[in-house]
Amino acid sequence: MAFVLAVLSLGVWVVLIEPRWVAPREIGETVPEWKGPPGLKVVVASDWHFTKRPLWRVMTVERARDIVAQINAAQPDVVLLPGDFIADRDYKPDTAATAEDEIAQVLGGLKARLGVYAVMGNHDWWHDGEKFTAAFTRTGITVLENDAVPLPVPPGASGTPVWVVGVGDDHTGHSRPAKAMGKVPRGAHALVFMHEPASLIDLPPVRGLVVAGHTHGGQVYLPFVGALVVPGAGPRDWAYGWVEHQDNRMYITSGLGVSILPVRFNMRPEWVMFTLNAANAEKTANGNPTEKKADR
């Protein structure tokens, strides 16, 4: 009886509780010779995976609106959305004419004084990446497909602009890291975001912040073992947290939704707010993020 109760409790936790227990994380990150705005606040919110499936109803429209409100309350300067906005190929919208319009209307509620930016993930391309791009653009979200734009410069500010760089999805053959970085002036700082971490392998050196999604941290992360499954072409240890390759360092987020199976264990969903400065980085000794407000 005790064994049965333990199994049932574990099932309730991994299916009903942890996938919905979103962690808002804060990470202070040092950027050498940072010339951007002091204390620039950059939110990363990846892998929403909107769904209508009954058992998979982790990222409903209602829950997504709550997360949007939480992010807005944090008053970010920039919001980066690294792809995989949809989970169901047969998604039936309730509040808009199409799936991409319904999702774009919800995420179009995100507010950031220097802009909201997105790249498409593999699920978005499998649905229709061009339609998603058009829908997001209509709601004021800037979609960067192997492209870069400078952040708006606030009135009275000085110094070199910071660039936002979006790298296309590697899983569906859209990744062009060198092309994406091609517009960034030599020596300029950049916020680089991509869906699939494997794009880091061919990414030119970056001065600034690099982030990715796609892996969900494996969704199931066992002590002493790590993630059981790590999708994509990157190394198996590129599941979650800080990773390094050549001259670049990248943060891989666990994302917000679920895929394939509606489960999470020891890998909470998250959105992350980075605060960028020239000093006073806040990381744990093993390189994983410091969680300050996980229970907000």
Secondary structure, 3 states (H helix, E strand, C coil): CHHHHHHHHHHHHHHHHHHHCCEEEEEEEECCCCCCCCCEEEEECCCCCECCCCCCCCCCHHHHHHHHHHHHHCCCCEEEECCCCECCCCCCCCCCCCHHHHHHHHHCCCCCCCCEEECCCHHHHHHHHHHHHHHHHHCCCEECCCEEEECCCCCCCCCCCCEEEEECCCCCCCCCHHHHHCCCCCCCCEEEEECCHHHHHHCCCCCEEEEECCCHHHCEEECCCEECCCCCCCCCCCCCEEEEECCEEEEECCCCCCCCCCCCECCCCEEEEEEEECCCCEECCCCCECCCCCCC
